[in-house]
């Protein structure tokens, strides 16, 4: 019988051996990072060297790295090898100033490809699969990250890129696509186009697996996507600062994401005090890269809020699992003294079959009060018989009030009323003047 592991020895490594491996690689990472202008200065100012790191607990002595640090040292202040030895860079959009960039050596790209292949193999993809990638292939890491991972796995790849839903579906039908990489909002959009084209994805396609990430999404949305498309949908976590997709991934148990601890050291800290939180408590995920040549990062604050899940996973992998992300410490909505995350709202909306997958949260000042308006499209399943629209609206508002502890306004819209984007969906507009 074929193994269910891509790299069994590493995926099932004992806790003691993993800690030894991490300590060795952490020391190597600090030595490598000291070659960069930024870390050379930081390490000298704080008397940090690899020799000072006697155990993994010593990691807590090291300063955090932030997105602002990356922007302030744009473009090459974090380069730990000569630029002639770098073969690729990725960057963020930089819409709020300098973009953040990440450099890669050939070795970095090979390790990243292997990391993604490990994730894909874990959820059942094999070299016999046809893998279609619906992500952009520019500076966004989702496209090339999954492309190289799928090629490392040996799957036949369809680099369809983003958008053009009817062409995506034609490829799925013509090429016998069995697996997709897609962002959650676009998966819902594809389901709508399947319906418009009178194609049943359950019976007319060979689709069986979806890898999805890049947007926060609720368990309710995942279940809806699985039902609409007749697939198993697995959650992926990645960020360009940590290479891209593949930092953590669900296994077939779908009970948390295994974070690959031979590639990163993961911590969870209180976002205010920056002190570690007990296992099982929610805090901000902090990551330190291991093995990266071109641009190591030490204790990078991701701003993603999650927790370590207790216990061992039934799949047999020993790398710790993190929970579905609750939100981000930097996109939290504070309204009338209440902390709100968009995923809390989505969880309620996705529980109504009468609602579609497209919604928009607007925060604005009306008079002297800040108010929340939630606009959400109706699905094809809704028919306004006997005043059902008003009753549906009241039920949604009541559940949202129970969840959020404030009363939002809800506006139900006909399908197609809200804009559809090919990239990450815009879910929140904060129009308040601060």
Secondary structure as UniProt FT lines:
FT   HELIX           8..11
FT   HELIX           15..33
FT   TURN            34..35
FT   HELIX           37..45
FT   TURN            46..47
FT   HELIX           50..52
FT   HELIX           56..61
FT   HELIX           67..72
FT   TURN            73..78
FT   HELIX           83..85
FT   STRAND          88..91
FT   TURN            95..96
FT   STRAND          101..104
FT   HELIX           106..122
FT   TURN            123..124
FT   TURN            127..128
FT   STRAND          130..133
FT   HELIX           141..153
FT   STRAND          156..158
FT   HELIX           165..175
FT   STRAND          179..182
FT   HELIX           184..196
FT   TURN            197..198
FT   HELIX           201..204
FT   STRAND          209..212
FT   HELIX           219..229
FT   STRAND          232..238
FT   HELIX           240..242
FT   STRAND          245..250
FT   TURN            252..253
FT   STRAND          257..259
FT   TURN            261..263
FT   STRAND          264..269
FT   TURN            271..273
FT   TURN            279..280
FT   STRAND          283..289
FT   STRAND          300..306
FT   TURN            314..315
FT   STRAND          321..322
FT   STRAND          327..328
FT   TURN            329..330
FT   STRAND          333..335
FT   TURN            336..337
FT   STRAND          338..340
FT   HELIX           342..349
FT   TURN            350..351
FT   TURN            353..354
FT   STRAND          355..366
FT   TURN            367..368
FT   STRAND          369..378
FT   TURN            380..381
FT   TURN            386..387
FT   HELIX           388..404
FT   STRAND          409..413
FT   TURN            415..416
FT   STRAND          428..430
//
